[in-house]
């Protein structure tokens, strides 16, 4: 494929690409054993949006910020317009809204899978409020992840809990407008270690289909067992027209929340290849939301986001330059070597010069990370936030 065609494909793909940042990814977070405090970490929703705005200013492709309802909107609907205005002031907008269905003490035995009907009703009300909150801030997506499950055999009625999930998700979906979506996320374990109510993509797919036409499946790349073929899951969901979006991160063992591509960048390439190969074959562009969900506690928060967004851009660029016609011919002939070389050739291509050129054409720094490190932003943030961070607790994640 000629280099000028490479450049056209890459430029078009980068023009289309938007990546949503997570508010919680800018705060002090850690593991269930505690967290290591960063003096520059965001301590309020205002600071989270400021940091997200800085990433978008440098990268040019991160216009929205995912929020957690309880963490980021402590005043609920009353503070929604104010927070939306702060986002706008920082050059971003509020993106997907995540109901917080796992922290409150009443969720000890689950939320919408809880045997107590009062708890299920409270969880449902929180999801309804999250739908209203999303509308107040101009968001069209509700992302649902549930910690519901059990830790010991025989302690939960799995079939009945499935029915409660079906009923609750149907009720939430019925509240959505035609242009709004509900993305159902899955996770095989943690914090529940015997069974999780939505443990894999098949369960999420079943529930999404039963919920209603606005429901789709969300794939978190960290929410799988080791060595699972995630790109096959993506291909199946694409085929079923049920892939709604991603939470991107990387992992070595399980849900490690590491920066994207830090462990297995070739897997991320294979995932994007399935998406762009599907687009080429079907001549259609499915509505897929690309969101970051990383919160590991050692890397500087903003620098980690810059690394992740850069990696996604590079991986998308490699995926779009795969020679799809050549690949399709090789697949039809069962020419295994030729087909594999199509992917290897694209993955081995150094696309960084093309990305730097794209950035410069859009008035962005060619090297965002270096530009950020030289900007003085972190030094100013430390002066402003150090004292507040030193007073922070050692719980998993701050609500503010």
N, C-alpha and C positions, 0 to 999 in steps of 0.2 A: 504494500500500500504506500503510495507516494507520501513524502513528509508533509506536503502542503495539505493533503487530505487529512492526515493525522491532525494537523493544527485546526482545521475546520471542525472536525468531529469533537475534538477536545474542547474547543472554545464554545461550541453549541451546548455540550453537556454541562460545562461549568456555568454557563449562563442560566441553565434550567435548574441547577442544583441548589436547594436550600436545606440547611441543616439546623434543626432546633436544639437549643442549649437547655440544660436542666438548671433550674434555680438552685437546687440542692447541691449541684456540683461545684458551686462557688463557696459553700459554707464548710465549716469544720465538721468532718465526718470521720468514721473509723470502722471498727469492727465491733462485735458484741462484747469484746474484752475492753473496749474503751477507745479513745482517740488521742492523736497527737495534735496539739494546737498549733496552728499557723497564725502568726501575728498579722498577716495580710488578708486572712480569710474574711469573707463577707459575714456580717453579723445581723443584718437586717435585710428585708426585701428590697429596700432602696439601694443598698450596697450590692446585692446580687444583680439587680438590673443594671447598675452602673458597670459592673465587671462584664456582664454579658454584652452591654453596648460597646465596651472597649474591644472585645473579641470580634464583634460584627464590624466595627470600624476598620480593623486590621485585615479581616478575611473577606468581607463583602458578601457573605452567603449565609449569615446566621440572623435573620431578621426577627425571630420569635424565641420566646423563653417559656419552657414548660414549667408549670407551678404545681405545688401540692396545696390543696385547699386549706387544710388546717395549719400547715407551716407558714404559708405565705399570705393568708388572708385571715388573720386572727379576729378581725371584726366582721368576718363573713361578708354578706352582700353590701353592708354599709360602707365598707372601704374599697369596694371593687373599682369604682370609677377613678378614685384617687390613685390607686396603684397602677391602673391602666395609663393614667396621665404621666406617672413617673417613668413608665416604660417608654412612652412616646418621647419624653424629654431626653432619654438616653439613646434614642434612635432605634428602638426595638418595639415589639408589641408582645402582649401575652399570648402564648400558644396553647398547647393542650393543657387541660385541667385534670389533675389527678386527685380523686377523692382519697382521703387519708383514712383507711379502714383497718388499721392494725395497731395503732398506738394506745388508744383509749383502753382503760382497764376493763371496760365491758366487753371488749373483743378477746378476752382471754381464751374463750372457746370458739372463736370465730365471729364473723360479721353476718353476712347473709346466709351462711351455713350454720349459724349458731342454733342450738335446740330451743333457746329462749325466744319466743315470738316478739317480745318487746325489743330485744337487741336487734333482731332482723329488721324490725320496723324502723329503729333508729338509724341503722346503716342505710336503709332505703331512703329515708328522709335526707341523709347526708348526700347521697348520690343525686337526689332531686335538686338539692340546694347547689350542688356542683354544676348541674346543667344550667340553672339560673345564673350562677356566677359566670360561667363560660359566656353566656349571652351578654352579660353586662360588660365584659371586657373584650367582646368581639371575637371570641374563640369559637371554632366549629368542631372541636374534638374533645371527647371525654375518654381518658385512658384508665382502664380498670385493671388493677392488680390486687389480688387477694392473698393474704397470709393464711387463710382458712385451711384447716386440715386437722390431723390428729397425730399423736405421738406413740400410741400403743394399739396393738391389734384388739379389735372388739369394742373399742371405746367410742366409736362413732358409727352411725347408720349411714353408710356411704351413699346408698341409693336414695334415701330421703333427702340428704344434703344436696344431691344432684337436682332433685325436684325443686328444692328451695332456690337453688341458683337459677334454674330455668325460669321460674316464676318471677324472681326479682329482676333479672336481666330483661325479661320481656316488658316488665312494667317501666323500667328506665328507658328502654328503646322506644316505647310508645310515646314518650314525652319529647322525642327529638324531632326537629324539622327535617325536611327531605335533604337539605344540604349539610346537616350535622351528622357526625359519626360517633360511634362507640367502638373503641378498640379494646378487645379482650386479650389480656396478657396471660401467659402461663409460666409455671415454674415447677420443676419436679420435686424439690424439697427445700427446706429452710424458710421459715422457722419451724414448720411441721416436718417431722422426720419419719413418720410411718406412712401417712398418705396426705397428699395435697389435693384439695378439691378440684383445682384446674392444673393438672400436673404436666400436660403435654399439648402439642399443637392439635392433636385429634380431639381432645376434650374441648379446647378453646374453639375449634371449628364447629363442633356439634352445638355448643352453647350459643355461638354467634349466629348460626343459621336459625336456631329456634328463637333467638331474641327478636329478630326483625331485619328488614332490608338495610338499615343503616349500620348494622354491626359487622365488624371485620376482625381479623386476628392480628395481634401485634406480636412480632418476633423479637425477643430480647436475646442477643447473641450469647449472653452469659448464662441463659436459663436452659441449659441442656446438659446431658451426661457427657463425660469426656469421650471424644472421638465420634460423637454423633454427627451424621451428615446433614448439616444445617442447610446447605444449598439444595439438597433434595427436598427438604421441607418447604423451602422457598419456592421451588419449582412446582410442587404440588399445589400450594396455596395460590400461586399465579394461575395455574391451570383451572382451579376452581373459582377464580375471580374473588378470592376471599383474603388476599394479603392486604392489610391496611397500613402497616407501618413497621418500623424497627426502633428498638432501643439498642444503640450501638455501644459496645464496650468490648473488652477482651478478657480472657481468663486462662489460667494455667490448669486449674482443677475444677472449679465450679463457678459460682457467681462472684468472681473476684473483683469486678468493677475496675479493671485496669484500663489504661488508655488504649484506644482503638489501634489495632495492628501491632501492638507491642509484643505479642506472643506469636500469633499466627496470621501474618498479613496476607498469605496466599489464600486462606480461607475466606477472608473478606473479599478478595478478588473473585473467587469462585461464586460467592453470593451475588455480587454485582453483575458478573457475567450472565448468570441465569436471568436476571432482570432485563438486561439490555438485549440478550439473545431473544427473549420473549417479545420485547418491543419490536425487534426487527422482523420476527416471524409473523406476528399478528398485526403489524402496522398500527398499533394502538399504544397509548401511554396510560397505564393504570395509575390510579391515584394512590401513591405510596408516600407516607410521611416518614422522613428520615430524622430521627431524634437521637441525641446522645444521652446515655444514662451511665455516667461514671462518677464515682465519688470516693476513690481510694484516698488514703489520708497522708501520703508521703510527698507526692509531687506538688509543687505550687499549683494552685487551682487554675489560674488563668493560663499559665504556660502549658499545663496539661491539656486544656481545651484547644489551645492553638496547635499543639501537636496532633490532637485527634482530628480536628477539622482539616488540617493539611493532609493527613493520611487518607481521609475519606476522599478529598479532591484528587489526590494522586491515584487512588484505587479506581475511582470512577473513570478517570482519564485512561487508565490501562484497559478497563473493561470495554469502553466504547470503541477502541481501536482494534479489537478482535475482528479478524476477517470473517464475517458471518457467512458469506457465500462460500468461501473456501471450506469453512467448518461444516456447513450443511452438506456439501458434496462428499466430504470425507466420512461423515456419519452415514450417509446413504450407502456408501461403498464398504462400510465397516473397516475403513482404513484407520486403525487405531493410532498408529504412529503419527500420521498426518493430522488427525483430529487433535491429538494432544499437543502437537507442535504449534497449532493455531493459538492455544492458550499460552503456552510457554513463551512464544515469540512476543505476544502482547505484554505479558507480565514482565519480561526481561527488558522491555523498552524503558529508557529513562525519559519520563514525561515531565520532569521538573522544569526543563527550559521552556516547554510549552505553557506550563502553569505560571511561571514567572512572567512570561510575555502577556498572558491573559490578565494577570494582576496589574501589570504596568499599564495596559490598555484601559483598565477600569480605575486608574488612579489609586491603586492599592500598593503597599510596599511589597517588593519582590521577595523579601525575607521577613515575614511578619514577626517571627519569634525574636530575631535580633533587634528589629525595630522596637518591639515592646520592651526588651531588656534595656535598651538605651533611652527609653522615654522618661524614666523617673516615676512611672505610675506606681510601682510596687513600694518605692520609698515613701511616696506621699500616702499610700494606703496604710502602711505600717504606722506612720505618725498618727493617723486618724483612728486606727482600729486596734492598735496593740493593747491598750489598757482593757478594752472590752473583751478581747480574746483571752487575755490572761485570767479574767474572771469567769471564763466559760467553764461549764461543767464537763465531766468526762462521759456523759451519756452518748449514745450513738450519733444522734444528729440534732442540731439545734432547731427549734421551731421558728426561730427568727433569723 
